[in-house]
């Protein structure tokens, strides 16, 4: 096990070199990503001005802007562009072979590779993000040290949930031909139910919807880590939240591995 | 112990028969019709350590399916195989550490990075020690003559250089068995010849066993003493390359140089004239009648020079492919 772990950590280090070759790309796409944020901010300005109150679902104008910025950080960890379609394409085109021929496991390899990608991405976009957060520094109050710990744990678990959820969709490519359109639908729904569009608290009038969303893993991809940073999740609520997040990560790891094993059996019997 | 032992390997695919048109597509939603396609039928052979064996057959004959079974990518429908002492489709790590499959049309190397970086990745995948890795890499880059190119991004390499890098990547973990699927596809003649030379040299230095498929008879002629021929999923020939002529070439080419400046006009009576150039003519003669025809011709004309050849190998192979099911059963059994 430790031998295996070391192998994948080294693969991560080597993949980092590869990913850093694309740093100019990262830099540019980060700036492009900020553009829609401006419209969102303006929209919320208008909503707060029009509503006549300074609190909506427990969010002041400042904490709303802070939330929307923090959600970007959550997604930086949890979004996995191209993962599921990449896996499905490898299955369809037969590139899957390389994982079967070499003493390597596809899912662990892709996890290392994605980890390298994330590190390279975060490192190269630290500057534009830093500038952005500096511009808006007055909307934040820095959390306590323990909140920082909980925040980082929630982000790392968000990375795992994001990765293994998309991995499951990708591995479904063993049985279904078209994963792209499925992923497209999921992404649209996810934008909403992960809390990326607005804090899920805005749904407070529909408590049963909130209950369902709180059971699903999606809010961990954006909403939950942001709420941890804003110290809106505390005490037992925070601990239980983190525990369920960890359980989801574990469940998705097991599910993806089980599907992968089943898929390989299917592939070896019918395809290749 | 043989490197590869295949016993009655068979693979039957179930192919979904899609009906034409919308109605057919709708009907296919609940009742699907399948057709059984026998890709490989009861193929048996053994390959000993150090051999280079050519695996020939037309497209769709079952070559790649057989290679995939031997590499452990797919399960056979029937039969069994031992490769390097393992059942390949169990995919034990120990098995996967000891062989490599290179497909000429697929690349494994990172496109935008120097090959050296991909080599490092392979080092980690196969958990090679630093010394072993450096030594093998030095040896291979020397042998393939690409020492200065490993720091260049792969996308800037020529197709031939890229193939060399692919082969080096595949050989870094010193596999004992190398399965090659069309290793020289798309390469020019010079690059083909260098790849052939590299493979031959590597085989003689390291004693690696090689099983290769190729559509270029030049590859096969340059590398393989022994060939397996497969058509319609059945093994129709297993033996020395030279034996193909005896088995399948029932004609010989007789080249004659006549006295004078022209060839006689009535040569057609002895066999099919395939070329005439000045006093030199080439005739296609049935193998069993060669002696008889020669005697008759020497009797009739003044012949300055004679030589008898087998038709070019690729022509013979093409004929075998076309006929497909002709061979006598005893030849299948070695």
Interface residues (C-beta under 8 A of the other chain):
Chain A: X3 X7 X10 X11 X14 X15 X17 X18 X21 X22 X94 X95 X97 X98 X100 X101 X102 X103 X104 X267 X268 X269 X270 X271 X272
Chain B: X13 X14 X65 X68 X71 X72 X73 X74 X75 X89 X91 X93 X96 X97 X99 X100 X101 X103 X106 X108 X110 X112 X113 X117 X120 X121 X124 X125 X126 X127
